Amino acid sequence: MNPESTLNQLKAASPQGQLPSSYGVYFKNTLVALCHALEDHLLESSPTDSDQKPLVLVTFQQGKWYLQEAERYWDLAQHSGDVAIAALSDSGFSTHRTSELENVSLVELDPEDSLVHEWNLIIVAPTYRAMLLCHELSEEEYLPEGQPSVDMERKFYGMWTFDPELVAKSAEILIERFRPYNSPLCDRLRQQLQDILNTKGLPQTDMTGVVNRIVTYLQTSQQQLVTMTRQTRELWELEGRALKISRNLNANKLQAFLRMAQRVDERDEANPCACLQVSALSETVGQLLDLPTLQLRRLRLAGLLFRIGLVSAPREIFLKTSRELDEVSLTFWSDRAILSAQLLSAMPELAPVTHIVKHHLEYWDGSGKPDGLRRQDIPLESQILGLVSYFQELTQSRGSRSARSLSDALEKCQARSNTRFDPQLVDTLSHIVRLTEMGLMQLPDRPSQLPNVWLEEA
């Protein structure tokens, strides 16, 4: 049996040996929320013909964890083709009614198999792919505090993604890890996987709803964890512990948002550093305007997160030329800004940042979206973000259009002065461009303080 985790095998098989930007350390509570978000998307889909139903592969570590979800998997099986469930055979693992369904197969793991330390969910459907791969920290990695006594505080290396190629490769890896237990089952699973992968011509599912659900469930999971902790701790100990958990969960949520932003940049091959550059230049404009430190921090973070509403946008959007992008309706871009704000609203601590992102497409003359705000009614940080994001896009090549020089991009902004943009902000941007062209400063390509998510990727 292969001692290498599914995560490590996927990393070894991936280009440049890299995992998606969602890779990190998660609390069990967070992973439960992520699993339920992916499963609920499957439950909401209409059952299709038998040869078109999704393939579901899942590992539960122990049979008792499966039994907690067995009724849920009864429903999931009605919407699926083959469902393969692996766990240690304990606590009546094979006796639940779900286990008796014709399309549900159990894989009873050997206690020495490294799969008993993993928690995986892979869904391969004809119109989308989704997965969550996790591996629990070892006893040594839990030091110095040791393994937590509260189950929901357990930690896992994990990642989630909708990337079709990564999901398909992970399914192949996990099926082969089941082979020592049931080779005929694995042959059947591989055949169903291949049949789904060979299905062509079906419209791909827009995963916006799933992303929304993930963020909502993360928010709910935080509330549930704090409630559970209150029931298991003495009051004097609880407050400090709950605060620590809350901070950790907030960090996980912010990390998820930042990784969504990275994912957008990765999909946009024409502008793969948009978030970093917009954040950096927005911060520079704010500094020239002598904004207070708190406002600069919010502006910097808004620049990093303003595109997360594009995380599930059709790939065609990223393949358009610059002119075609300009012709996409303001309503479309405003809807994506609103979606970004809706995602961020799941974290109340980010309310000021959410407000900035929501209104960055308001126009100086009142013709923008979503609320038709004009002049000083538009938050200053939103005005800065709107101007800088427009300028930055012009400086990147897209399709047959070459990248504009800084001067040319500035001229485009000046042409929209007093209609789309505040003239004074355009003047401030022009100072930065002139200083850059004179060699007195360099146009910043990353903000002064970069979150660990980006630092780890750099």
C-alpha positions in Angstrom: 0.0 0.0 0.0 1.3 3.4 -1.0 2.3 5.4 2.1 2.1 8.6 0.2 -1.0 10.7 0.8 -3.4 11.5 -2.1 -2.4 15.1 -1.7 1.3 14.3 -2.1 0.7 12.0 -5.1 -1.3 14.8 -6.8 1.5 17.2 -6.1 4.0 14.9 -7.7 1.8 14.5 -10.7 1.0 18.2 -11.1 3.0 20.6 -13.4 6.0 22.0 -11.5 4.9 19.9 -8.5 2.5 22.6 -7.3 -0.9 22.3 -5.6 -3.7 24.9 -6.1 -3.6 28.1 -4.2 -6.3 26.8 -1.8 -3.8 24.5 -0.2 -3.3 25.2 3.5 -4.1 24.1 7.0 -7.8 23.8 7.9 -9.8 23.1 11.1 -12.1 20.1 10.9 -15.0 22.4 11.4 -14.1 24.3 8.3 -13.7 21.1 6.3 -17.2 19.9 7.3 -18.6 23.2 6.0 -16.7 22.8 2.7 -17.9 19.2 2.2 -21.5 20.1 2.9 -21.3 22.9 0.4 -20.0 20.6 -2.4 -22.5 17.8 -1.4 -25.4 20.2 -1.4 -24.6 21.3 -4.9 -24.9 17.6 -5.9 -28.2 17.2 -4.0 -29.7 20.2 -5.8 -28.9 18.9 -9.2 -31.6 17.0 -11.1 -30.9 13.2 -11.4 -29.9 12.3 -14.9 -29.7 9.2 -16.9 -27.7 6.4 -15.3 -24.7 6.8 -17.6 -24.5 10.5 -16.9 -24.7 10.6 -13.1 -21.7 11.8 -11.1 -19.0 9.6 -9.7 -18.5 10.2 -6.0 -15.3 9.0 -4.1 -15.1 9.7 -0.4 -12.9 8.6 2.5 -14.1 9.1 6.1 -11.1 7.9 8.2 -13.3 6.0 10.6 -16.6 4.2 10.2 -18.2 6.3 12.9 -17.7 9.5 10.9 -19.4 7.9 7.9 -22.3 6.8 10.1 -22.8 10.4 11.2 -23.3 11.3 7.5 -24.9 8.0 6.3 -28.4 9.3 5.9 -27.1 12.2 4.0 -25.3 9.8 1.7 -28.5 7.9 1.1 -29.8 11.0 -0.5 -26.5 11.7 -2.3 -26.6 8.2 -3.8 -30.0 8.9 -5.4 -28.3 11.7 -7.4 -25.1 9.8 -8.2 -23.7 6.9 -10.3 -21.2 4.9 -8.3 -20.5 6.0 -4.8 -17.3 4.5 -3.2 -16.9 5.1 0.5 -13.7 4.1 2.4 -13.1 4.1 6.1 -12.0 1.8 9.0 -14.6 -0.8 9.5 -15.9 0.1 13.0 -19.2 1.3 14.6 -21.4 -0.6 12.2 -19.7 0.7 9.1 -21.4 -1.9 6.9 -24.8 -2.2 8.5 -26.5 1.1 7.6 -29.1 1.0 4.9 -27.1 3.3 2.7 -24.4 0.7 2.5 -26.9 -1.8 1.0 -27.7 0.4 -2.0 -26.7 -1.1 -5.3 -24.6 1.9 -6.4 -22.8 2.3 -3.0 -19.6 0.4 -2.4 -17.7 0.2 0.9 -13.9 -0.1 1.1 -12.9 -1.3 4.6 -9.5 0.1 5.2 -6.6 -1.6 6.8 -5.5 0.3 10.0 -2.0 0.5 8.6 -3.1 2.2 5.4 -2.2 5.9 5.3 -5.7 6.5 3.9 -7.1 6.3 7.5 -5.5 9.7 8.1 -7.2 11.2 5.0 -10.5 12.9 4.4 -11.3 13.2 0.8 -14.4 14.0 -1.3 -14.2 13.9 -5.1 -17.2 14.5 -7.4 -16.8 14.0 -11.1 -19.9 15.0 -13.1 -20.4 15.5 -16.8 -20.8 19.3 -16.4 -18.5 20.1 -13.5 -15.7 18.7 -11.2 -15.2 19.4 -7.5 -13.1 18.0 -4.7 -11.7 18.4 -1.2 -8.5 16.6 -0.3 -7.2 16.5 3.2 -4.6 14.8 5.4 -4.6 15.1 9.2 -1.6 16.6 10.9 0.6 13.9 12.6 1.1 13.8 16.3 4.5 15.4 15.9 3.0 18.3 13.9 0.5 19.0 16.7 3.3 19.7 19.1 3.9 21.6 21.4 0.2 21.8 22.4 -0.5 18.2 21.3 -3.5 16.7 19.6 -6.6 18.7 20.6 -9.2 17.2 22.9 -12.1 18.9 21.0 -12.8 17.0 17.8 -13.7 20.1 15.7 -10.3 21.6 16.6 -8.4 18.9 14.7 -6.3 20.2 11.8 -5.7 19.0 8.3 -3.5 19.9 5.4 -6.1 20.4 2.7 -7.2 21.9 -0.6 -10.4 22.4 -2.6 -10.8 23.1 -6.3 -13.1 22.9 -9.3 -10.2 22.5 -11.7 -11.3 19.7 -14.1 -7.8 18.2 -14.7 -6.8 18.2 -11.1 -10.1 16.6 -10.0 -9.8 13.9 -12.7 -6.2 13.1 -11.8 -7.1 12.9 -8.1 -10.0 10.5 -8.9 -7.5 8.3 -10.8 -5.1 8.3 -7.9 -7.8 7.5 -5.3 -9.3 4.7 -7.3 -5.9 3.0 -7.6 -5.4 3.4 -3.8 -8.6 1.3 -3.4 -7.3 -1.4 -5.8 -5.6 -3.6 -3.1 -9.1 -3.9 -1.5 -11.3 -4.6 -4.5 -9.8 -4.7 -8.0 -13.1 -5.3 -9.8 -14.7 -2.3 -8.1 -11.7 -0.2 -9.2 -12.1 -1.4 -12.8 -15.8 -0.3 -12.7 -15.0 3.1 -11.1 -12.3 3.8 -13.7 -14.7 2.9 -16.5 -17.4 5.3 -15.1 -14.7 8.0 -14.7 -13.6 7.5 -18.3 -17.2 7.6 -19.6 -17.8 10.9 -17.8 -14.5 12.4 -19.0 -15.4 11.4 -22.6 -18.8 13.1 -22.4 -18.7 16.1 -24.8 -20.9 19.0 -25.8 -22.7 19.6 -22.4 -22.8 23.1 -21.1 -20.5 23.5 -18.1 -22.1 24.4 -14.7 -21.6 28.0 -13.4 -20.0 27.4 -10.0 -20.9 30.8 -8.6 -23.7 29.3 -6.4 -21.2 26.8 -5.0 -18.7 29.5 -4.1 -21.5 31.5 -2.4 -22.6 28.4 -0.5 -19.0 27.7 0.6 -18.6 31.2 2.1 -22.0 31.0 3.8 -21.3 27.6 5.3 -17.9 28.8 6.6 -19.7 31.6 8.4 -22.2 29.2 9.9 -19.5 26.7 10.9 -17.8 29.4 12.9 -21.0 30.1 14.9 -21.6 26.4 15.4 -18.0 25.9 16.7 -18.3 28.7 19.2 -21.6 27.3 20.4 -20.1 23.8 20.8 -17.1 25.1 22.6 -19.4 26.9 25.1 -21.0 23.6 25.9 -17.6 21.8 26.5 -15.6 24.4 28.5 -15.9 26.1 31.8 -17.0 29.7 31.4 -13.7 31.2 32.6 -11.7 29.1 30.1 -14.2 29.4 27.3 -13.9 33.1 26.5 -10.2 33.0 25.7 -10.6 29.7 23.7 -13.6 30.9 21.7 -11.8 34.1 20.8 -8.8 32.1 19.6 -11.0 29.8 17.6 -12.8 32.8 16.1 -9.6 34.4 15.1 -8.4 31.1 13.5 -11.6 30.7 11.6 -11.6 34.3 10.4 -8.0 33.8 9.3 -9.1 30.7 7.4 -12.0 32.6 5.7 -9.7 35.5 4.8 -7.2 33.0 3.4 -10.0 31.4 1.4 -11.0 34.8 -0.1 -7.4 35.6 -0.9 -6.9 32.3 -2.6 -10.1 32.9 -4.6 -8.5 36.1 -5.8 -5.3 34.3 -6.7 -7.4 31.8 -8.6 -9.0 34.6 -10.7 -5.6 35.9 -11.6 -4.4 32.5 -12.5 -7.3 32.0 -14.9 -6.7 35.4 -16.5 -3.5 34.6 -18.5 -3.5 38.1 -20.0 -3.5 39.8 -16.6 -2.1 37.3 -14.1 -1.0 39.9 -11.5 -4.0 42.2 -11.6 -4.9 41.9 -7.9 -1.3 42.5 -6.7 -0.7 45.5 -9.0 -4.1 47.1 -8.4 -3.6 46.8 -4.6 -0.1 48.2 -4.8 -1.0 51.2 -7.0 -4.2 51.9 -5.1 -2.1 52.1 -1.9 0.4 54.5 -3.6 -2.4 56.8 -4.7 -3.8 56.7 -1.1 -0.4 57.6 0.3 -0.1 60.6 -2.0 -3.6 61.7 -0.8 -2.3 61.3 2.8 -5.0 58.8 3.8 -4.9 57.5 7.4 -3.2 54.1 8.0 -6.5 52.4 8.6 -7.9 53.5 5.3 -4.7 52.5 3.5 -5.0 49.0 5.0 -8.6 48.7 3.8 -7.8 50.0 0.3 -4.8 47.6 0.1 -7.1 44.6 0.9 -9.9 45.8 -1.4 -7.4 45.8 -4.2 -6.4 42.2 -3.5 -10.0 41.0 -3.3 -12.1 43.1 -5.7 -12.0 40.4 -8.4 -13.2 37.4 -6.4 -16.6 37.7 -8.0 -15.0 36.4 -11.2 -13.9 33.2 -9.6 -16.5 31.2 -11.5 -17.0 33.5 -14.5 -17.1 31.8 -17.9 -13.6 31.2 -19.2 -14.6 33.2 -22.3 -14.5 36.4 -20.3 -10.7 36.0 -19.8 -10.2 35.3 -23.5 -11.8 38.4 -24.8 -9.7 41.2 -26.3 -9.5 44.5 -24.4 -12.1 46.1 -26.8 -14.5 43.2 -26.2 -14.0 43.6 -22.5 -14.9 47.3 -22.8 -18.0 46.3 -24.7 -19.2 43.9 -22.0 -22.0 45.7 -20.3 -21.5 47.7 -17.1 -24.3 45.7 -15.6 -22.3 42.5 -16.0 -19.2 44.0 -14.3 -21.4 45.6 -11.6 -23.1 42.2 -11.0 -19.6 40.7 -10.5 -18.7 43.5 -8.1 -21.9 42.9 -6.1 -21.1 39.1 -6.1 -17.6 40.0 -4.7 -19.3 42.1 -2.0 -21.7 39.3 -1.2 -18.9 36.8 -0.7 -17.0 39.2 1.5 -20.1 40.0 3.5 -19.8 36.5 5.1 -17.0 38.0 7.2 -18.5 41.1 9.1 -15.0 42.2 10.0 -14.5 43.1 6.3 -17.5 45.3 6.1 -15.5 48.5 5.2 -13.6 46.5 2.5 -16.9 45.1 1.2 -18.3 48.6 0.9 -15.2 49.7 -1.1 -15.5 46.8 -3.5 -19.2 47.0 -4.0 -19.0 50.7 -5.2 -15.8 50.8 -7.2 -17.8 50.9 -10.5 -19.8 54.0 -9.5 -19.1 56.9 -11.9 -18.2 60.5 -11.0 -21.2 61.7 -13.1 -23.7 59.3 -11.5 -24.1 56.9 -14.4 -22.3 54.0 -12.8 -23.5 51.0 -10.8 -24.9 49.6 -8.6 -26.5 52.6 -6.9 -25.8 55.5 -9.3 -23.8 57.4 -6.7 -22.1 60.6 -7.9 -19.1 62.8 -6.9 -18.4 62.9 -3.1 -21.2 60.4 -2.4 -18.9 57.7 -3.8 -16.5 56.4 -1.1 -13.1 57.8 -1.8 -11.4 54.3 -1.6 -14.0 53.0 -4.2 -13.1 55.9 -6.5 -9.4 55.1 -6.2 -10.0 51.3 -6.8 -12.1 52.0 -9.8 -9.6 54.3 -11.4 -6.6 52.2 -10.7 -8.2 48.9 -11.9 -9.2 50.5 -15.2 -5.6 52.0 -15.6 -3.9 48.7 -14.7 -6.0 46.7 -17.2 -4.9 49.1 -20.0 -1.2 48.5 -19.3 -1.6 44.8 -20.0 -1.7 43.2 -23.4 -4.9 41.3 -24.2 -5.7 39.4 -27.4 -4.3 41.3 -30.4 -4.0 44.6 -28.5 -0.5 45.3 -27.1 -0.1 46.7 -23.7 -0.5 50.5 -23.6 2.4 52.6 -22.3 1.8 54.3 -19.0 1.2 57.6 -20.9 -1.3 56.1 -23.3 -3.2 54.4 -20.4 -3.2 57.7 -18.5 -4.6 59.5 -21.5 -7.5 57.1 -21.6 -8.2 57.8 -18.0 -7.9 61.6 -18.6 -10.5 61.3 -21.4 -12.9 60.0 -18.8 -12.1 62.6 -16.3 -15.2 64.4 -14.9 -17.5 61.7 -16.3 -16.2 58.3 -15.0 -13.4 59.5 -12.7 -12.8 62.3 -10.2 -10.5 64.8 -12.0 -8.3 65.3 -8.9 -7.7 61.5 -8.6 -6.7 61.4 -12.3 -4.3 64.3 -11.5 -2.8 62.3 -8.7 -2.4 59.3 -10.9 -0.7 61.5 -13.5 1.9 62.6 -10.9 2.8 58.9 -10.3 3.1 58.2 -14.1 5.3 61.3 -14.7 7.6 60.4 -11.8 7.8 56.8 -13.1 8.6 57.9 -16.6 11.3 60.3 -15.3 12.9 57.4 -13.4 12.3 59.0 -10.0 10.2 56.1 -8.8 9.1 52.7 -9.9 5.5 51.7 -10.4 4.8 49.4 -7.5 4.0 45.8 -8.4 2.9 44.6 -5.0 1.5 46.3 -1.8 3.8 47.2 1.1 2.3 44.4 3.2 1.5 41.2 1.5 -0.7 38.4 3.2 1.0 35.1 3.9 -1.0 33.4 1.2 0.8 35.4 -1.5 4.2 35.2 0.3 3.9 31.4 0.4 3.3 31.4 -3.4 6.0 33.9 -4.2 
